């Protein structure tokens, strides 16, 4: 394969973190790792990527700078490396809902900025979420820009696209025993004062677009609205920051419940 046009089913991932996680997760087809020829001693992090690729049977090529620059769009911050790969596999709602055990999902309503989407997916994966739901419309597609913004979390976090987010939430509630929460600056309930019984079990966190919030058709499926108490003059956080606050509060509460059920567990 030269430096010319790529197949339509090939995505070009760039940057050290997204490529490393794609090679680790192996959830998509991995075609070729491409390096930009270096005038100096190769960086150790690139050598580690090459080793990871070769261990997994992925072809590795080094291209002269002009050929690499024809392959990789100039507006992509590539860090001298690119990965030609297939798209992430499609996932349906049933498969996402059937993931065993207790766990959290995030449902994103109208998040159309790819960097915001990537940041939220990174936060969700780091906090322990099992997956994410996106509407087929009014959502950023899962492009390499999202993969880069997620620092590779997209490679590990299952994402399902659904035709109707409100109906999908109702299905998760009725068929998979999920309880649906949403962040809303105008909500009566304070996140930090929620009783533990409302945070125990399978949960979905719904996050709406900044300024618009959660749409009415989606709000009707929400069981609990919570607000993040704000101590300063600013009335709300951006959506990725709100996701971090809520999800890591859920994680803190979950650890506290585990300690209360097994006081000696942390010392074991």
PLY file of the C-alpha trace (Angstrom):
ply
format ascii 1.0
element vertex 268
property float x
property float y
property float z
element edge 267
property int vertex1
property int vertex2
end_header
0.00 0.00 0.00
1.54 3.32 -1.04
0.89 6.87 0.04
-2.10 7.33 -2.29
-5.86 7.20 -1.62
-7.02 4.84 1.12
-9.88 2.38 0.96
-13.20 3.82 2.06
-13.38 1.46 5.04
-10.00 2.59 6.37
-9.76 5.17 9.14
-6.54 6.99 9.91
-5.77 7.22 13.62
-3.02 9.62 14.65
-1.21 10.38 17.88
0.55 8.16 20.36
-2.29 7.53 22.83
-5.11 6.64 20.38
-2.82 4.35 18.39
-1.43 2.60 21.46
-4.93 1.92 22.79
-6.17 0.69 19.40
-3.25 -1.74 19.27
-3.93 -2.86 22.84
-7.71 -3.20 22.57
-7.78 -4.86 19.12
-11.51 -4.13 18.71
-11.07 -2.98 15.13
-9.21 -4.24 12.06
-5.59 -3.07 12.21
-3.96 -2.69 8.80
-0.67 -0.82 9.04
1.35 1.32 11.44
3.04 4.12 9.52
5.99 6.13 10.84
7.36 9.41 9.51
11.07 8.99 8.81
13.14 10.55 11.56
16.33 12.58 11.10
17.39 11.75 14.63
17.37 8.76 16.94
13.83 7.30 17.06
11.85 8.24 20.14
11.38 5.42 22.70
7.58 5.83 22.62
7.57 5.15 18.86
9.74 2.08 19.35
7.23 0.81 21.90
4.40 1.25 19.38
6.36 -0.63 16.74
6.95 -3.50 19.16
3.26 -3.58 20.11
2.25 -3.63 16.44
4.67 -6.37 15.46
3.69 -8.50 18.44
0.09 -8.30 17.22
0.98 -9.09 13.60
0.33 -5.55 12.32
2.45 -4.39 9.37
4.86 -1.53 10.02
6.15 0.93 7.42
8.41 3.97 7.57
7.74 6.65 4.96
9.87 9.56 3.91
8.54 12.86 5.17
6.95 13.93 1.86
5.11 10.62 1.41
3.95 10.60 5.03
2.67 14.17 4.68
0.66 13.19 1.60
-0.92 10.34 3.56
-1.75 12.29 6.73
-3.80 15.52 6.46
-1.82 18.56 7.54
-4.40 19.60 10.15
-4.02 16.36 12.14
-1.49 16.53 15.02
0.07 13.18 14.18
3.26 13.15 16.35
5.01 11.35 13.49
2.85 8.23 13.52
-0.43 7.02 12.00
-2.41 3.81 12.07
-4.51 2.64 9.15
-7.39 0.68 10.63
-10.98 -0.35 10.10
-13.94 1.32 11.82
-14.99 0.29 15.30
-17.56 -2.51 15.31
-21.23 -1.60 15.51
-22.91 -2.38 18.83
-26.64 -2.66 19.38
-28.55 -1.61 22.47
-29.29 -5.19 23.51
-25.60 -6.08 23.65
-24.81 -2.95 25.64
-27.65 -3.52 28.10
-26.75 -7.18 28.55
-23.22 -6.50 29.82
-23.28 -8.56 33.05
-23.13 -7.17 36.56
-23.78 -3.74 37.98
-22.40 -0.87 36.01
-22.89 2.59 34.58
-23.63 3.88 31.12
-23.56 7.42 29.78
-26.20 8.63 27.32
-25.27 11.74 25.36
-28.09 13.88 24.03
-27.07 16.34 21.33
-23.30 16.36 21.91
-22.19 17.41 18.43
-18.68 18.71 19.09
-16.23 15.81 18.52
-13.74 17.08 21.09
-16.43 17.38 23.74
-17.60 13.87 22.88
-14.08 12.48 23.08
-13.45 14.17 26.41
-16.67 12.73 27.88
-15.83 9.22 26.67
-12.37 9.52 28.23
-13.90 10.58 31.54
-16.56 7.86 31.42
-14.02 5.10 30.78
-11.70 6.40 33.51
-14.55 6.56 36.05
-15.60 2.98 35.37
-18.53 3.31 32.96
-19.38 0.17 30.97
-20.44 1.92 27.77
-22.16 4.84 26.09
-25.29 5.54 24.04
-25.42 8.07 21.22
-28.40 9.07 19.09
-27.93 8.42 15.39
-28.77 12.08 14.73
-27.61 15.16 16.65
-24.38 13.48 17.71
-20.79 13.71 16.56
-19.76 10.61 14.59
-17.04 8.40 16.03
-14.24 9.81 13.91
-10.47 9.75 14.48
-10.89 13.25 15.95
-13.10 11.74 18.68
-10.60 8.91 19.16
-7.79 11.41 19.67
-9.83 13.61 22.02
-10.66 10.52 24.07
-6.91 9.72 24.41
-7.73 6.20 23.22
-10.63 5.54 25.62
-12.91 5.08 22.60
-10.99 1.88 21.81
-12.06 0.34 25.14
-15.52 1.80 25.83
-18.40 0.13 23.93
-20.65 2.67 22.20
-24.11 1.96 20.78
-25.92 4.27 18.37
-29.71 4.30 18.74
-32.46 5.75 16.57
-34.41 7.19 19.50
-32.56 7.92 22.74
-35.69 8.26 24.87
-37.01 4.87 23.77
-33.58 3.32 24.27
-33.52 4.55 27.87
-36.99 3.08 28.47
-35.75 -0.25 27.09
-32.75 -0.22 29.41
-35.08 0.43 32.35
-37.66 -2.23 31.51
-35.45 -4.99 30.13
-32.13 -4.50 31.93
-33.06 -2.88 35.28
-31.28 0.43 34.76
-32.15 3.58 36.70
-31.75 6.79 34.69
-30.21 9.99 36.10
-29.63 13.31 34.35
-27.51 16.33 35.21
-29.57 19.53 35.23
-28.48 22.86 36.81
-32.13 23.59 37.72
-32.79 20.26 39.48
-34.00 20.23 43.09
-31.78 17.33 44.17
-28.18 18.06 45.16
-25.74 15.47 43.75
-23.86 15.22 47.05
-27.02 14.76 49.12
-28.57 11.93 47.11
-29.36 8.91 49.28
-27.19 5.89 48.54
-30.23 3.82 47.57
-30.56 5.95 44.41
-26.97 5.18 43.41
-26.89 1.44 44.03
-27.35 -0.78 41.00
-27.30 -0.21 37.25
-27.27 3.48 36.34
-27.37 5.62 33.22
-26.20 9.22 33.29
-27.85 11.43 30.65
-25.94 14.54 29.60
-27.41 17.19 27.31
-25.78 19.73 25.06
-24.59 22.95 26.68
-27.25 25.63 26.48
-29.96 23.24 25.26
-29.87 20.61 27.99
-31.72 17.32 27.77
-34.50 17.33 25.17
-38.12 16.80 26.32
-38.45 13.40 24.66
-35.42 12.18 26.58
-36.33 13.92 29.86
-39.49 11.83 30.08
-37.35 8.71 30.55
-35.28 10.20 33.40
-35.95 8.98 36.95
-33.68 11.35 38.89
-32.49 14.86 38.03
-29.49 16.18 39.96
-27.64 19.46 40.09
-24.00 20.03 40.89
-23.89 22.65 43.66
-21.94 25.70 42.55
-20.18 27.90 45.12
-19.01 30.64 42.77
-20.66 33.16 40.48
-20.77 30.81 37.47
-24.03 28.85 37.35
-22.93 25.73 35.47
-20.01 23.68 34.15
-19.34 22.62 30.59
-20.68 19.18 29.76
-17.41 17.25 30.02
-16.62 18.81 33.41
-20.14 17.97 34.63
-19.66 14.39 33.46
-16.44 14.14 35.49
-18.03 15.51 38.66
-21.06 13.22 38.55
-19.31 10.02 37.46
-16.48 10.32 39.96
-18.98 11.03 42.72
-20.72 7.79 41.70
-17.34 6.04 41.84
-16.60 7.49 45.30
-19.97 6.35 46.62
-19.51 2.87 45.13
-16.16 2.45 46.89
-17.70 3.66 50.15
-20.49 1.09 49.85
-17.98 -1.67 49.22
-15.98 -0.64 52.31
-19.12 -0.62 54.44
-20.07 -4.12 53.30
-16.54 -5.49 53.71
-14.63 -3.31 56.21
-11.53 -5.51 55.99
-11.49 -5.70 52.22
-9.05 -2.84 51.65
-6.51 -4.40 54.02
-6.77 -7.86 52.52
0 1
1 2
2 3
3 4
4 5
5 6
6 7
7 8
8 9
9 10
10 11
11 12
12 13
13 14
14 15
15 16
16 17
17 18
18 19
19 20
20 21
21 22
22 23
23 24
24 25
25 26
26 27
27 28
28 29
29 30
30 31
31 32
32 33
33 34
34 35
35 36
36 37
37 38
38 39
39 40
40 41
41 42
42 43
43 44
44 45
45 46
46 47
47 48
48 49
49 50
50 51
51 52
52 53
53 54
54 55
55 56
56 57
57 58
58 59
59 60
60 61
61 62
62 63
63 64
64 65
65 66
66 67
67 68
68 69
69 70
70 71
71 72
72 73
73 74
74 75
75 76
76 77
77 78
78 79
79 80
80 81
81 82
82 83
83 84
84 85
85 86
86 87
87 88
88 89
89 90
90 91
91 92
92 93
93 94
94 95
95 96
96 97
97 98
98 99
99 100
100 101
101 102
102 103
103 104
104 105
105 106
106 107
107 108
108 109
109 110
110 111
111 112
112 113
113 114
114 115
115 116
116 117
117 118
118 119
119 120
120 121
121 122
122 123
123 124
124 125
125 126
126 127
127 128
128 129
129 130
130 131
131 132
132 133
133 134
134 135
135 136
136 137
137 138
138 139
139 140
140 141
141 142
142 143
143 144
144 145
145 146
146 147
147 148
148 149
149 150
150 151
151 152
152 153
153 154
154 155
155 156
156 157
157 158
158 159
159 160
160 161
161 162
162 163
163 164
164 165
165 166
166 167
167 168
168 169
169 170
170 171
171 172
172 173
173 174
174 175
175 176
176 177
177 178
178 179
179 180
180 181
181 182
182 183
183 184
184 185
185 186
186 187
187 188
188 189
189 190
190 191
191 192
192 193
193 194
194 195
195 196
196 197
197 198
198 199
199 200
200 201
201 202
202 203
203 204
204 205
205 206
206 207
207 208
208 209
209 210
210 211
211 212
212 213
213 214
214 215
215 216
216 217
217 218
218 219
219 220
220 221
221 222
222 223
223 224
224 225
225 226
226 227
227 228
228 229
229 230
230 231
231 232
232 233
233 234
234 235
235 236
236 237
237 238
238 239
239 240
240 241
241 242
242 243
243 244
244 245
245 246
246 247
247 248
248 249
249 250
250 251
251 252
252 253
253 254
254 255
255 256
256 257
257 258
258 259
259 260
260 261
261 262
262 263
263 264
264 265
265 266
266 267
